Amino acid sequence: MLGIPELLMILAVVLVVFGAGKAADFGKSLGKGIHDFNRLKETGEKLAREPLKEVQNLSQLFETPPETTPEAPPAAESTPKAT
């Protein structure tokens, strides 16, 4: 990784070679490029998440509900018959 002295040397060379006006334009273009890259990255992540949400919603529709035991019919009362 570059340290501060190396970055300052590169900046000085850029200023000497291109001049202050071109260096400012270069910095502006670089900042705009970084901004556009981040915006496109966020858009791509959003587009990647949408199908996953749809799959999750569909999987919830097809999940089998927990099995419930049917209620037993009421027991018939056993009363003695009078004859």
Contact map, one row per residue, 1 for C-alpha under 8 A:
11100000000000000000000000000000000000000000000000000000000000000000000000000000000
11110110000000000000000000000000000000000000000000000000000000000000000000000000000
11111110000000000000000000000000000000000000000000000000000000000000000000000000000
01111111000000000000000000000000000000000000000000000000000000000000000000000000000
00111111100000000000000000000000000000000000000000000000000000000000000000000000000
01111111110000000000000000000000000000000000000000000000000000000000000000000000000
01111111111000000000000000000000000000000000000000000000000000000000000000000000000
00011111111100000000000000000000000000000000000000000000000000000000000000000000000
00001111111110000000000000000000000000000000000000000000000000000000000000000000000
00000111111111000000000000000000000000000000000000000000000000000000000000000000000
00000011111111100000000000000000000000000000000000000000000000000000000000000000000
00000001111111110000000000000000000000000000000000000000000000000000000000000000000
00000000111111111000000000000000000000000000000000000000000000000000000000000000000
00000000011111111110001000000000000000000000000000000000000000000000000000000000000
00000000001111111111001000000000000000000000000000000000000000000000000000000000000
00000000000111111110000000000000000000000000000000000000000000000000000000000000000
00000000000011111110000000000000000000000000000000000000000000000000000000000000000
00000000000001111111111000000000000000000000000000000000000000000000000000000000000
00000000000001111111111000000000000000000000000000000000000000000000000000000000000
00000000000000100111111100000000000000000000000000000000000000000000000000000000000
00000000000000000111111110000000000000000000000000000000000000000000000000000000000
00000000000000000111111111000000000000000000000000000000000000000000000000000000000
00000000000001100111111111100000000000000000000000000000000000000000000000000000000
00000000000000000001111111110000000000000000000000000000000000000000000000000000000
00000000000000000000111111111000000000000000000000000000000000000000000000000000000
00000000000000000000011111111100000000000000000000000000000000000000000000000000000
00000000000000000000001111111110000000000000000000000000000000000000000000000000000
00000000000000000000000111111111000000000000000000000000000000000000000000000000000
00000000000000000000000011111111100000000000000000000000000000000000000000000000000
00000000000000000000000001111111110000000000000000000000000000000000000000000000000
00000000000000000000000000111111111000000000000000000000000000000000000000000000000
00000000000000000000000000011111111100000000000000000000000000000000000000000000000
00000000000000000000000000001111111110000000000000000000000000000000000000000000000
00000000000000000000000000000111111111000000000000000000000000000000000000000000000
00000000000000000000000000000011111111100000000000000000000000000000000000000000000
00000000000000000000000000000001111111110000000000000000000000000000000000000000000
00000000000000000000000000000000111111111000000000000000000000000000000000000000000
00000000000000000000000000000000011111111100000000000000000000000000000000000000000
00000000000000000000000000000000001111111110000000000000000000000000000000000000000
00000000000000000000000000000000000111111111000000000000000000000000000000000000000
00000000000000000000000000000000000011111111100000000000000000000000000000000000000
00000000000000000000000000000000000001111111110000000000000000000000000000000000000
00000000000000000000000000000000000000111111111000000000000000000000000000000000000
00000000000000000000000000000000000000011111111100000000000000000000000000000000000
00000000000000000000000000000000000000001111111110000000000000000000000000000000000
00000000000000000000000000000000000000000111111111000000000000000000000000000000000
00000000000000000000000000000000000000000011111111100000000000000000000000000000000
00000000000000000000000000000000000000000001111111110000000000000000000000000000000
00000000000000000000000000000000000000000000111111111000000000000000000000000000000
00000000000000000000000000000000000000000000011111111100000000000000000000000000000
00000000000000000000000000000000000000000000001111111110000000000000000000000000000
00000000000000000000000000000000000000000000000111111111000000000000000000000000000
00000000000000000000000000000000000000000000000011111111100000000000000000000000000
00000000000000000000000000000000000000000000000001111111110000000000000000000000000
00000000000000000000000000000000000000000000000000111111111000000000000000000000000
00000000000000000000000000000000000000000000000000011111111100000000000000000000000
00000000000000000000000000000000000000000000000000001111111110000000000000000000000
00000000000000000000000000000000000000000000000000000111111111000000000000000000000
00000000000000000000000000000000000000000000000000000011111111100000000000000000000
00000000000000000000000000000000000000000000000000000001111111100000000000000000000
00000000000000000000000000000000000000000000000000000000111111100000000000000000000
00000000000000000000000000000000000000000000000000000000011111110000000000000000000
00000000000000000000000000000000000000000000000000000000001111111000000000000000000
00000000000000000000000000000000000000000000000000000000000001111100000000000000000
00000000000000000000000000000000000000000000000000000000000000111110000000000000000
00000000000000000000000000000000000000000000000000000000000000011111000000000000000
00000000000000000000000000000000000000000000000000000000000000001111100000000000000
00000000000000000000000000000000000000000000000000000000000000000111110000000000000
00000000000000000000000000000000000000000000000000000000000000000011111000000000000
00000000000000000000000000000000000000000000000000000000000000000001111100000000000
00000000000000000000000000000000000000000000000000000000000000000000111110000000000
00000000000000000000000000000000000000000000000000000000000000000000011111000000000
00000000000000000000000000000000000000000000000000000000000000000000001111100000000
00000000000000000000000000000000000000000000000000000000000000000000000111110000000
00000000000000000000000000000000000000000000000000000000000000000000000011111000000
00000000000000000000000000000000000000000000000000000000000000000000000001111100000
00000000000000000000000000000000000000000000000000000000000000000000000000111110000
00000000000000000000000000000000000000000000000000000000000000000000000000011111000
00000000000000000000000000000000000000000000000000000000000000000000000000001111100
00000000000000000000000000000000000000000000000000000000000000000000000000000111110
00000000000000000000000000000000000000000000000000000000000000000000000000000011111
00000000000000000000000000000000000000000000000000000000000000000000000000000001111
00000000000000000000000000000000000000000000000000000000000000000000000000000000111
